[in-house]
Amino acid sequence: MVWFKIKKINKRNRLFFIPLTALILIAIAALLFGPSAKYEVKAGSCVFKAEGALKAKDQYRGLSKRKHLDADRGMLFLFQNQADQNFVMRDMNFPLDIIFIKNHRVINLYNNLPPAGDGPLTSYHSGAPVDAVLEITAGRSQGCGIGVGSEILW
């Protein structure tokens, strides 16, 4: 017993289903492999467009091997649990400011950190448990008036 009738797909229907199938596959690929989350971050007197680093592999890679970072861009690392964090300047091509954040307040920051190559010897510690870290172009934290206690919103 057949519960449905198999219908041959005619040429007109094929012209509809092929592009539809392609669009669905592109949408799935974009969800699985597309860009990470984007955040608008208000820090001091500045607003940054920050790429989110939410997964461990993205947090490990960070901004390494990138050629440059625009002055209004950054990377926001968000952690599930508050913990002490250590960052290095591994494989960086430009200097950074690293801002350690707990409950949307700066608890520690480092200015003008130099690139360290593939074997960094210096690590930068949060000094206390944090739930987020913001990396921005070197010198921007001072230029934006960001210091310990400043509010950082996203």
C-alpha positions in Angstrom: 0.0 0.0 0.0 1.4 3.5 -0.9 0.6 6.4 1.3 1.7 9.1 -1.0 2.0 9.5 -4.7 5.5 10.0 -6.1 5.4 12.8 -8.5 8.1 13.4 -11.1 9.6 16.8 -10.6 9.1 18.7 -13.8 11.6 21.3 -15.2 9.7 24.3 -13.8 9.7 22.8 -10.2 13.4 22.0 -10.6 14.2 25.6 -11.3 12.5 26.5 -8.0 13.9 23.7 -5.8 17.6 24.0 -6.9 18.1 27.6 -5.8 16.0 27.0 -2.7 18.2 24.1 -1.7 21.3 26.2 -2.4 20.0 29.0 -0.2 19.3 26.6 2.7 22.8 25.1 2.4 24.4 28.5 2.5 22.3 29.5 5.5 23.4 26.4 7.4 27.0 26.9 6.5 26.8 30.6 7.7 25.4 29.5 11.0 28.1 26.8 11.5 31.1 28.5 10.1 30.2 32.2 9.9 31.7 35.1 11.8 31.6 35.1 15.6 29.3 37.3 17.6 29.6 41.1 17.3 29.3 43.5 20.2 29.0 47.3 20.5 31.2 48.1 23.6 30.9 51.4 25.4 34.2 52.0 27.2 35.0 55.4 28.7 34.3 58.1 26.0 34.6 55.6 23.1 32.4 53.0 21.4 34.1 49.9 19.9 32.8 47.3 17.5 34.1 44.2 19.1 34.3 40.7 17.8 33.2 38.2 20.5 35.5 35.4 21.6 33.2 33.0 23.2 34.7 29.5 22.5 37.9 28.3 24.0 39.6 27.9 20.6 38.7 31.5 19.7 39.9 32.8 23.1 43.2 30.9 22.6 43.7 32.4 19.1 42.4 35.9 20.0 43.8 38.6 17.6 47.0 36.5 16.8 48.3 36.7 13.3 46.0 39.5 12.3 47.7 42.3 10.2 46.1 45.2 12.0 43.2 46.4 14.2 41.3 49.6 13.5 41.1 52.2 16.3 37.3 51.6 16.7 37.6 47.8 16.8 38.4 45.2 19.5 37.9 41.7 20.7 35.6 40.9 23.7 36.4 37.7 25.5 33.4 36.5 27.6 33.9 33.7 30.1 31.1 31.5 31.6 32.6 31.7 35.1 34.6 34.3 36.9 38.2 33.2 37.1 41.8 34.6 37.2 42.9 35.1 33.5 46.3 35.2 32.0 46.9 36.6 28.5 50.0 36.7 26.3 50.9 38.5 23.1 51.5 35.3 21.1 51.9 35.8 17.3 50.7 39.4 17.5 51.6 41.9 14.7 50.7 45.1 16.6 50.6 46.3 20.2 47.4 46.2 22.3 45.8 47.4 25.5 44.3 44.5 27.5 41.4 45.4 29.9 40.2 42.9 32.5 36.6 43.3 33.5 34.4 42.0 36.3 30.7 42.8 36.5 31.1 45.5 33.8 33.9 47.3 35.7 37.6 47.5 34.9 39.6 45.8 37.6 43.0 45.8 35.9 44.5 46.9 32.6 47.7 46.9 30.7 48.7 49.6 28.1 50.8 49.4 25.0 51.8 45.7 25.2 54.3 44.8 22.6 54.0 41.8 20.3 55.8 38.7 21.6 56.3 36.3 18.7 55.5 32.6 18.8 57.2 32.0 22.2 56.0 34.7 24.6 57.9 35.0 27.8 55.6 37.6 29.5 52.0 36.9 30.6 49.5 39.5 31.8 47.4 38.6 34.8 43.9 39.8 35.7 45.0 39.9 39.4 41.5 38.8 40.5 38.6 36.7 39.0 37.1 38.4 35.9 34.2 37.5 33.6 35.4 39.5 30.5 38.4 40.9 28.8 38.6 43.6 26.1 41.5 43.9 23.8 41.8 47.2 21.8 44.5 49.0 19.9 47.4 50.2 22.0 46.9 53.6 23.6 43.1 53.7 23.1 42.4 53.0 26.8 44.2 56.2 27.8 42.7 58.1 24.9 39.2 57.0 25.9 39.7 57.7 29.6 39.5 54.1 30.6 41.0 53.2 34.0 40.4 50.9 36.9 36.8 51.3 38.1 35.6 52.5 34.6 32.3 51.0 33.5 32.4 48.9 30.3 29.0 48.1 28.7 28.1 45.8 25.8 
